[in-house]
């Protein structure tokens, strides 16, 4: 097991001991069912039985998400790397932690993360938002929020603040100790599950029946996107434009990871040693270069692209896939196709108009309401 994966796992027994298991689940109070305000065409997300959604929990999670006390040195919050105006990305090639350490990977967007079956670029073991929250809080490779070995200090910071403590008590009324690692991660997870985006022009056209919501160019781009010629919809499918999607109706969620031919350093499919993909955790040669696909919701705002931020624009992303995965492999003239890359990355040719059409479609996935919705905004910002 990689050290990158196991440095924070020492905390998991403590987390479970304070009631994160299903047997300790607290049922929501009568009349407290959460109002998802789901867009047309969207099913309810799957929610863990031990962490039902409530308005109080979501609001507490929002405040924690933007609270700089969640970094050891008080300089960053979760929102520092996940900005609402950028669809909860940060616009950087590599994320930067609270100590100034640059990460090896690009920050992922959080729009519709409630539906995702995998929550990092290449770690199949992190399947719930509650568990994933431990990584930024306590991870050491890289340091994000910096609380490794200092969870007591975090609990003290939050518990000693009367307003914050009262919010925990309201959100978790049946907990003997409302401020705990379990309740912190549950609240953060609840807020992130509330980040639903589905009111883009595409949605108004497909689900709302507004025939003029998409331009003629975007409609042509939609047809191209869904075609077997481009193969885009195999990895970016369904209402969330993501193959690794789960809802409350999904019988058996899957966690697909893909090699898109981004690199082929040795002609045998190898990726840079500092970030080779899922193989880092599994040791299986076929997992070289495999990373999760990202949802294309609000994709026009989430540049730069790919797990390492190595592609700057959507137009360059099209170049990469049009070349059959050869455009970014690090070999002269792109080299040969990787023997490990997905069979759906085969290459295609676009006319100048078709390129503009596909880009117009991708831009139609931008949801302006999501980017400014006060339910998701920083409660500590000065108006």
N, C-alpha and C positions, 0 to 999 in steps of 0.2 A: 504494500500500500504506500502511495506517495506521501511524503511529509506534508505536501500542500493540502492533502485531504485530511490527515489525522491530527493536526496540531491542536484543533479545538474540540476534538471528540471526547476529551476528558470531561467536558462539561455536560455531556448528554445524560449520564446517570443522575446528576443533580437536577437537571431539567425535568426528567421523568419523575423524580421523587416528589416533586411539588405539584403533581396532578396534571401531567400532560397526556396521560393515557385515557383511552376511551372509557374505562371503568369509572374514572373520576369526573366524567363530563357533567357539567352543570346545565340543566335545561333552561332555556330562556323563560323569563317570567311571562305570564299571560298577557297577550296583547303586545308583546315586544318583538314580534316577527319583523325582520329587517325588510325595508322597502328598497328593492334593488333598482327600481326605475330602469328596467332593462329596455334597450332599444328593440324595435320590431325585428323579429327574426332571430333573436338571441335567446338561447335556453338558459336556465339557471346554472351557475357554476356548481361544481361539487365542493362541498364544505365539510371538513372533518367533523365527526360527531361530537368530539370533545371541545369544539370551538365554534359554536353556532354564532351566526352574525347578529349583532345588536347595534343599534345606533350609538349607544354610549361607548361600546367597545371600538367602533370605527372612529368615532371622534377622538377618543384617547389615542388610538393608533396614529391618527393624523398629527396630533400634537407631538407624539414621540418621533414620528418620521422627520419632523422639521426641528427637533430640539437638539441644539449643539451639545447639550450635556451627554448625549449618547456617544460622543467621542471623548477619549480620556483627557486630551488637552483642550477640550472645549472649542475647537476650531471648525468642526464639521458636523453635519447631520446627514441622515440618509438622503435628504433633499439636495445635498451639495453635489452629488453625482447623478441625481435623478431630478431634473428640473421640469416642472410642469410645462413651461412654454416650449420645451424641446421634446414633448411626449415622454417625459421622465427619462431622458438621456442627458448627457452633459456636453456634447459637441466636441469632445476631445478624442484624439487618436487612442490614448490610453488613459484610463481613470487615474486619479491622484488621491492617495490616502491622506488622512489627517496629519501625518508626520511629513508629508511631502514626497513620500515614496511613489514613484510612477508604477502602475500595475502593468502586467504584460498584456492585458486584454482591454477591449473596448467595453464601456458600460452599456448594458442592455436597457432597452425601454421597458416600462412597466405597464403599458396599456394592455388591458385584458390578460394580465398575468394570472388572474384567477383561473383561467382555462388551460394554463400550460402544465404539461406533465413533467417537464424538466426545467429547472430554474437557474441553471448556470450554463456556460458555454459547453462544458464537457464533463459533467459529474452526474452520472445516472443515479447516484445514491441520495441526492437531495431532491426529494419528491414532494415536499410540503413547504409552504412559505414559513411555517413555524420553525422548522428545522433549518431552512436556508438562512434565516435571520441570524443564526449563531455565527455564520462565516464572517460577515462584515464586522460584527461586534468583537469577536475573539480571534479571528484569523491572524496569523503571523507571517504568512508567505502568500501574498503581501500583507502588510499592515493596512487596514482600512480605518476602523474606528478606534482600535488600539487597546481594548480592555482585556487582553489575554492575561489570565491570572488575577484579575482585579474586579471580578464580578461583584464583590461586596461593596466596593466603592461606587459602582454604578447604582446598586440598590439603595445605598445610603443617600446618594444625590437625589434620587427621585422620591424616596420615602420621607425625607426630611422637609420636603417642600409641601406645605399644607394643601395648596390647590391641586398639585399633582396627585398627592396621596388620596385626596377626596375623589378625584376622577377615577383612580384605580378602584376605590371602594364602590363607586357607582357602577363601573363596568363589570366588576367581578364581586357581586354582593355575597356570594356563597363561599368565598375564599377566606380562610382564617387569616392568611397573610396576603392581602391584595397585591402588594408590590413584591413581585418575585420574577425570576427569569422566565418562568412559564407564562405569567400574565403579560410580561413585556413582549415576548415573541408572539403571543396570541393576538395582542392588540395591533402590533405592527402588521401581522398577517391579515387581520380583518380589514385594516385600512387599504392594504394593497389589493385585496380582493374586490374592494369597492371601485377600483379604477377601471371602469368599463367605458370603452370607446366604441361607438357604433352609430354616429350621426354624421357621417361623411357624405359628400355628394353621391358616392357609390351606393350607400345605404338608402338614400332617398330615391335613387333610381330603381334599385333592385327590390327593396322591401316596402318603399313608400309609394311606388307607382308613379313617381314624378318623371315623366319621360324627358323633360328638359333639364333634369338635374346634372346629367353628363353631357359634355360637348360631343359632337360627332367624332372628333379625334379620340376622346377618351373611350367612347363606345367601340371604336375599331381596336383600340389598345386592349380593351377587355377581351374581345374576341381572340386577339393574338395571344394574350396571357393564358387563356384557357385552352389554346390549341395544342395538339400533339407536336406541332412544329417547334414550339418553344419549350414545352414541357414544364413551365413554371409552376403550374397548379398541382403538381405531384408533391412538392414539399411545402407549398404555400396554398393550402386548401381550406375549403369550408368558410364559414362566416368569419373566422378569425385569421384566415390566410396563414394557417400554420398546421402542419400535419400532426404535431405533438399536442393535441387538444383534448381536453376532458370536460365533460359536463355532468350534471347529476344523472343523466340518462345513459352515459357511456358505460357499457358492460365491462370492458377490459382495456383500460388505458394503455397506450404504447409509448415508448420513449425512443423514437428514431433519432439517430445521429447520422450525419452525412459528410462525405469527403467530396468537396466541390472542385478538386483539382487546383486549389489555390497555390499549392507548392508541389514540386517534384524534384527535390534537390539532388537526388542520386540516380534518377531515371527509374527508380523502383517505387516511387511514391512517397519518399520520406519528407517530413515537415521539419522546420527548424527545431533543434533540440530543446530550446527553451519553452516551447509550447506545441507538443506533437498531437494534442487532442485526447480522446477517450483512452487511447493506448496507455497514457500515463497512469491511469488507475487500474485498467484491466490487464495490461501486459499482453493483450492479444494483438498479433500483427495486423489483423484485418481492421483494427480500430485506429490505425495510424491516420491522422488527418481528419478524423470524424469529429464534427461539432454539431450542435443543435442548430436547426433553422430558426430564424426569428420571424415573428409575426410581421406582416407588411402593413399593419395598421399604422398610419401616420409616418410611413417610411420616408416621405420627402423631408421630414424634419429630424431624422435620426442619424444623419451622417456624422462621422465617416462610418464605413461599412465593413463587414466581416469581423471575425472574432478578434483580430489584431488591429482593426481600424486601418487596414492597409489600402483600402479603396476609398477615394475621397468623395466621389459623386455617384448618383444613380446612373448617369450616362456611362461612367466607367464600369459600373457593375454590369450593365448590358454588354460592354465590350468583353468583359471577362467571360460571361456565359456564351456570348456569340462565338468566341474563340474556342469553345469547348473546354474551358477551364485552363487554357494555355497562357492566358494573358499575364498571370502573376506568379508564375512558377519559379522564377529566379534563374532560369537557364537561358542561354543565348537564343534569341528568336522564339522564346517560349518553350522550346524543347518538345519532347513527345508527350502525349497524353499520359496521365498517371494511371498505372494499372489498378490503383485502389479507388479511383474516383467513381462517383455514382454513375450508373448507366443512364441517368436522365440528363447528365451534363455531356451533351453530344455536339453542341455547336449549332449555329444557325446563321442565316444571313438576313439582314434587315435593310430595306431601303431607308433613305433619309426620312421619308414621311412615316414609315412604320416605326422607326425609332421614336419620333416625336409622339406618335400615337400611344406607344407603350408607356412612355414617360408621363403623358397626360393622364393615362389611367392610374398609374401609381400615385400621382399627385391628387387624384380624386379620392384617395383613401385617407386624406387629412380631415380630421374632425375638429373644426374650430371651437366648438362648444367644450370639448374635452380639455382643450389647452387653456381655457380660462374659467372653467367651472369652479365656483368658490368652494364647493364641497371638497375639492382636492388641493386647495391652495394653502400656502403657508399662513398659519394663524398668527404668527409673530411678526409678519411684515407690517411695516408702517404704510398706511393708505396713501 
